[in-house]
Amino acid sequence: MNDQTFVSGGITNNSPVLLAFLEDENGINTASGIGHDIVAILDGNESNPYILNDYYETELDNYKKGKVQFPFRDLTAGLHTINFKAWDVYNNPINMEIQFTVVGNDAIALNNVLNYPNPFVNYTQFWFTHNRPLEPLEVQVQVMTITGKIVWSKNQTITTEGFLSREITWDGRDDFGDKIGKGVYIYKLTVKSNLSNKQSEKFEKLVIL
């Protein structure tokens, strides 16, 4: 959904783009034949399939590979399942399923907040998924001791093509550039939308070795 970093079960906004990358030695069947279309079934509704033949683009100078990009619109909030089906030119089918949770655009949803590597020695990167692709977001990371003293903070504006952000890296030094001691620390991730002024925050732990 939206880009290749998406993992099944993740969150999206209410108008995500389905991406499907296809490859077959014999080529992909895009000739609309009875029961042999490229289709997406949303939430098991087989009586109302999305026909995706016209959304398939063959890779330049390579008829064996291509991709589908299909924009969904105004999906309801909650968990959704897409069953995707395609055929090669000899009418051999392939089925794939993906799940995603739509979070309404009124709120900023934060999911899978983590830092990697963790524990770390020289550097770590802060990762999170959100529901505001292509929108500038003000992100703040504050690292603090377990007693609440802030030792490092970072403010950065990010814009991601998809739903995964991993743009902020930390080298384990405090705001004065000094290496901080080994141990367990808490960090607070705050994400704010400049368009709606909505914001969300999460607390997690990290370990310095």
C-alpha positions, 0 to 999 in steps of 0.5 A: 500500500502506497510504497514497498516499505508497507508490511501487511497489517499496517496502517494507511489513510482512507485513500491508499494506493494498491501496488502490485509488482508482477513478473512471469516468464510468459507475460501477464494476461491483460486481455479482458477474458471471462474470469481472467482479469487482474482483479482486487477483491475488497473485504471478500465482496466478490460481487463487486470486484475491482478490475485492474487491467487498465492499471497495469503498466509493463516495464519498459522493454520487458514484457515479462514484468510490470506493476499495478497502481490502483488508487482506492478512495474514501475507505471506511476506518478499520481493518480491510483485506484485499485479495489480489488475483492475476493470470499469465498468458497461459491462464495460470493464476496467482493469488495474494492477500494483504491486510491494512487498517484505515485510520481516519484523516482527522487523527495522526496514527502512530504505529510500530514506533521503535529504534533500530538497532536497539540496543546500540553502541554508535548510532540508532535510527528512529522508525515509525509508521503513520497515516499521513503520506506526502504530508509535511510532518513536524517530528520531535524526538526527546531522549531522557533518563528514566528520571525524566531529564532530557539529554538529547532532542531533535526536531525535523520536518519529514515528508514520506512517500508511504507510511514508514518513516526512518529519517531521524538518526542519533549517534548517542551524544547529548545536546552538547555533543558529549557521549552519554553513559551506557544504560536504559533511556526513555524517548518520546516521539511527537508527530504533528501535522502542519495542515491540521495542527493535530498531533500524536505522541508515543513513549518507548525505551532504548538501551545504549551499550 
